Amino acid sequence: MCGVHKRVCRGIRPAHRLDKVTEASDIPIRVRPEIAALPPYKQGKQATGGAYKLSSNENPFDPLPGVLDAVHAATSLNRYPDASAARLRERLAERFGVDVESVHIGAGSVSILAQLVLATSGPGDEVIYAWRSFEAYPWLAVVAGATAVQIPLTSEARHDFGAMTAAITDRTRAIIVCSPNNPTGPVVTQAEFDAFVATVPADVLVVLDEAYAEFVTDAEAVNGLREPGGPVRENVVVLRTFSKAFGLAALRVGYAVGHRRILDAARSTAIPLSVTAHAEEAALASLAAESELLERVGAIAERRDRLAAGLRDVGWRVPEAQGNFVWLPTGDETMDVAAAFDDAGLIVRPFAGDGIRISVGEEAAVENVLRIAASVVKDLPEGHPGRGLA
Ligand SMILES: *Cc1c(COP(=O)(O)O)cnc(C)c1O
């Protein structure tokens, strides 16, 4: 039969056959070599059987009041969503005292980051960011065909702005600043940020990634949306997300505030209609539940401070923690320490050879983390970077 209807047969080849084909590494499809060399994306492990998932900086609370109702009410699954998420843009524009054109919505702020890098940086261009920082940054530069320029963090796990300024060349097109820095925790101060941006040429984009802004309690911290009217410098774009403090990670919605000309360029690179109606409704309902949001964010920040203080008390050297996570500089012992947490039902995020990020999750997990952390710190060799002064 297939001999006669060859094309049809090929079209209905069962899925397992397709899997086999795509798994083979020797098919002659030409993939850009830098893409072929990328490691496949590895998500934080999923929790099973009573384990705590502390590996993806997720919010442990249920959605804010009104959110599930708003999502259920958005029932027109047969219709495309509003392409620009106009109501959410208007609401955010009002809140931050900017015009609607200065707000852009994306399917998660990572997708806006990708758009901004694509819009500004191509082959031969350079994208500067601190390292270690958010895992997506290297990947974004590679996908755009640009060159990533990674500037090591200081010994306090903070951005080294002197080195970042020194790295700017006439090929620099974008600079990403992450505050609080994921995964290490410290904020960039407002003074540091203002002084740094003053050293950046006006034609270079600075992206201030504030995915964890709502958790920040340090009064010195940068806040890109402190002043009504949006970022003071026209080459700065501020990114925020509904995934972390607002607890909408599954729905994929984030936003950018910045100059219209930059955001228009980002919009031109966007995959159309990727922000769903459900995500927009959920974000609007979440913004309407401000007092509950502040209560939860306050609880998580308090839990974080208690966790960081407890870790320091038992002998860990923990950098300033201003997001919803803490960082253990476990160095060469990273995978062993992560295994000890894993054995105790605590799924953490190890970065081999460097450190472990532990999200602030359920209250009950705090005590467990402290117990395991106290037992493993004793096994660290003398002079290990994870050891504090205690
Ligand atoms: C989580 C995170 C984001 C945003 O994630 P989305 O879910 O795509 O909005 C952006 N930047 C950093 C540093 C993050 O940790």
The ligand as an SDF file (V2000), in Angstrom:
LIG
                    3D

 15 15  0  0  0  0  0  0  0  0999 V2000
   12.7840   33.7210   36.4650 C   0  0  0  0  0  0  0  0  0  0  0  0
   13.6140   34.7660   35.8110 C   0  0  0  0  0  0  0  0  0  0  0  0
   13.1480   35.5120   34.7190 C   0  0  0  0  0  0  0  0  0  0  0  0
   11.8070   35.4200   34.1210 C   0  0  0  0  0  0  0  0  0  0  0  0
   11.1840   34.3300   33.9130 O   0  0  0  0  0  0  0  0  0  0  0  0
    9.8220   34.2970   33.0940 P   0  0  0  0  0  0  0  0  0  0  0  0
    9.1160   33.1950   33.7510 O   0  0  0  0  0  0  0  0  0  0  0  0
   10.2130   34.0730   31.6850 O   0  0  0  0  0  0  0  0  0  0  0  0
    9.1370   35.6270   33.2540 O   0  0  0  0  0  0  0  0  0  0  0  0
   13.9590   36.4830   34.1900 C   0  0  0  0  0  0  0  0  0  0  0  0
   15.1560   36.7320   34.6890 N   0  0  0  0  0  0  0  0  0  0  0  0
   15.6290   36.0720   35.7400 C   0  0  0  0  0  0  0  0  0  0  0  0
   16.9510   36.4380   36.2700 C   0  0  0  0  0  0  0  0  0  0  0  0
   14.8840   35.0550   36.3190 C   0  0  0  0  0  0  0  0  0  0  0  0
   15.3890   34.3900   37.3470 O   0  0  0  0  0  0  0  0  0  0  0  0
  1  2  1  0
  2  3  1  0
  2 14  2  0
  3  4  1  0
  3 10  2  0
  4  5  1  0
  5  6  1  0
  6  7  2  0
  6  8  1  0
  6  9  1  0
 10 11  1  0
 11 12  2  0
 12 13  1  0
 12 14  1  0
 14 15  1  0
M  END
$$$$
